């Protein structure tokens, strides 16, 4: 069964209207995201589901403020998002953070794990704390993800396994305590056991901090298990959206039906045609 909390969040946290991204010009242009609307509530888990090339990763980069919108607007906490200066971008990034699918490219290989975690403490405004207190915070974050800080200190991220690096990324989120976490295929490069562990940690983090989690995934089965709300994306557009039970149990769009039919069933013969 998918996770479902009894109390549905109500506060609007992140929303968009007519959000569009076009790359190139004239005959060479590509519409990666095509006038999409969305509303993400505080504390809910949202999944944006689509195949490779559907536009979901481009949308995630716009949500993070890493690429500019061609058209439309994004609102954060009820106000039009303002990323007009470096200072305003840093302030926005305090509230929204990401976990990416490739942990090996998510860390600066020249910075030790201690410095990675210390940067998080500084970013959240606790840079002036005594060092012993910072060590306590780092140890607590590592413990949350079943890592031992004393075994990580003075090591570089590349000295860890892929699963350990993904857990270290979650430890960063634990320290930063953002309002929104964008998770782009966070379990696609780890084994099944690590995948379950990482998902469990993310759901635990959500329960403890009322974090809004936005999953970017091609796995509609995973989306059904973890989500409150789901958006189905095809060719840059949302072809279907709503609460996960309605969309998965009673899909209306042909594309949604195809994604559901493509999920292998253990008790049925697989149609590979």
N, C-alpha and C positions, 0 to 999 in steps of 0.2 A: 504493500500500500504506500501511496505517496504521503509525504508529511503534510499535515494540515493543522494549523493552530486554531483554537476555538475563537479567538478574538481577531476579527478582521480589521486591519489598520484603515484609517480614513483620511489621514492628512496627505495632501498632494505634495510630493517631494521634488519630482522632476517631470517636466512635460515638454512636448514639442508640437509645433503646428507648421505644416507644410515644409518640413525639413527635407532639403534637397542637396545633393552633391553631384556636380557634373565635372568630369575630367575632359580636358581637350576642348577643341573648338570646331565649329562647322561640321563637315562630314566625318571628322575624326573624333567627335565628342562621344563620350560614354556617360550615360546617366546611371550612376552607381546606386544612388538613393533618390527615389522619385516621390516627393511631396507626401511624406509619411507623418501621421499624427500619433501621439502616444501620451499616456499618463501613468506614471509610476508612483505608487503610494508608499508612504513611510512604513517600513517594516515588512513589506511584502516581497515575495520572491517572484521575479518575472523571468520568463525565458523567451528569447528571440530565436526562432528556429528557421533554418533554411540550409540549402545545399551550398557547396562552394560556389562563389560567384553571385550569390543572391543579394549581396550588399550589406550583410549583417556586420562584417568587420569594419567596413567603411563607416557605418552608422555608429559603431562603438567608438571609433576614433573621434567622431564629431561630438559624441556625448562627453568624452574626456577632454575635449578642447584641443586635440592634437592637430586637427585639420579644420579649415574654415568651412562654413556653410556657403553654398551657392545661393540658396534661397531659404526662407522660413526663419523661425526663431525657436530658441530653447529657453525655457523658464526653469529657474532653480529656486526652490522655496518660495514660490509665488511671485518672483520678480524676473524680468528679462535678464538672462545671464550676460554679464559684462566681463569680457576677457581682453579689454583694450590695453592693458599694461601688464608687465611682468609681475608686479605686486598683486594685481587682481587675479591673475592666473594662479599664483601660489596660494592665495586665499581660497580659490575655488577647489584646488587640488587637496586642500585639507579636508574638504567635505566629500570628495569623490576619488576613489583609488581603484586600481585594477590588478587582477591576476591574469597573466597571459599563459597560453598553452605551452610555450617553450621556456622552461625555467632556466635553461642554460644561456639564453640570450637576455634574460631579465635582470641580471646583475652585472655590475662593473667588476671584471675579473681582477682588477688591480686593488680593490678595496676589500679588506678583511670583514668577516661577519660582524665583529664588534662594531666597526665603523658604520656598517649598513644599519644596524639597530640603533646606534647612537644618533644617526641622522634622523631617524624616525622620531626619537625623543625630542630632538631639537625642533623638528618641523611642527610638532604638536604644541610647542611653547614651553617645554620644560628643560631647555638647554642649560639653565643656571642651577639645576639641582646638583647636590653633592654627588661625586662619582659613585660612591657606595650605594646611593639611592638609585642611580641609573642602572647599576649592576642588578639590583633587586628587580627593577622593571623589566630588564632584558631577560633575566632568569624566569620571571613569571610568564613572559610571552612565549619563551621556549617551552616551558612546562605545559602551557596550554596546547601546544601542538606535539606533545610527547617527544620533545628533544631536550637534551641536557646542555645548558649554556656552558658549563665547565668543559664539555667535550668539543664545543664549537669555537671557543675563544682562541684567537690568533690563527684561525683557519680561514681559507678563502672559499667562497661558494662552490667553485669547481671541484673541491675536494669532497663534496657531498654527492650522494646519489640523486637521481631525478626526483624521487619521492620526498627525500629530505629537503631538497631545494624548494619544492612546492610547499612543504610545511613551513619552511622558513619564510616564504612569501606571505603565508597566512599569519605568522608571528608578527610580521611587519604591520599587517592590517590590525592585529590585536593592539599593537602599540599606538598606531595612528588614530584608531577609533573614528573612521569617517562615517558619514551618514549613508553613503552609497558605495557599494562594491560592484564593479563590473568584472565579471569572470568570463574571459574569452577561452572557451574549450579548456578549462583548467585541469581536466583529468585525461586528456586525449593521449598524453605521452607517458603515462604511468601504468603499471600493471593493475589488474582487477582488484587486488587486495588494497593497494595504495589508493585506488580510485574511491573505494567505499570509505576509507579512512578520511580522505580529504573532504569528501562531501559531508561526512558526519561532523567534521570540524567546522565547516562553513555554516552548517545548519545550527550548530551549537553557538557559534559566534552571533548568528542572527537572533537567536532566542535571548542571549544575554544582553545584547546592545540595541535591539530593535533596528538592526541594520537592514537597509533595502539592498537586495542582491539581484543583479541583472545578469542572467546567464546568456552567453552567446554560444549557440550549439547547433550541430546538425542532427543531434540525437533526440528524436522526438520521444523516445521511451524514457530517457533521463528527464526530459522536460516535464513529462506527465508525473513522474515520481516526486519531483521536488517543488513544482511551481504552484503558485496561486493563480497567476495570470500568464497567458501565452500569446505571443504574436507570431504568425506564420509569414515568412518573407520569401517572395519570389520575384526575381528580376527587379529588385530595388523597391518593391511595393509590399505593403502588408495586405495579403489576400484574405486573411481571417484573423480575428483576435477575440479574446474574451476570457472568462474564467476557464481553467484548464479542463474541468469536467465537461463543460458544454462543447468546447472545441474538439476534444479527443473522442468523446463518446458519440457526439452528433456532429461530425464535421460537415461543412457546407461546400467548401472550395474543393475542386478536383485535386489541386496540388496537395492539400492537407490529407485527403484520402490516400493519395499515392505514397506520401511519407509514412503514413500509418501502415499501409500494406507492405511497405518495404522492410518493416521491422521483423526480423526472423522470429518464428514461433518454434519453440523447442518441441512441442507436441505435434507439429504438422510437418509434412514434407515441404521442403523449400522449393519455391518456384524460381529458378535461376534464369528463366527465359527473358 
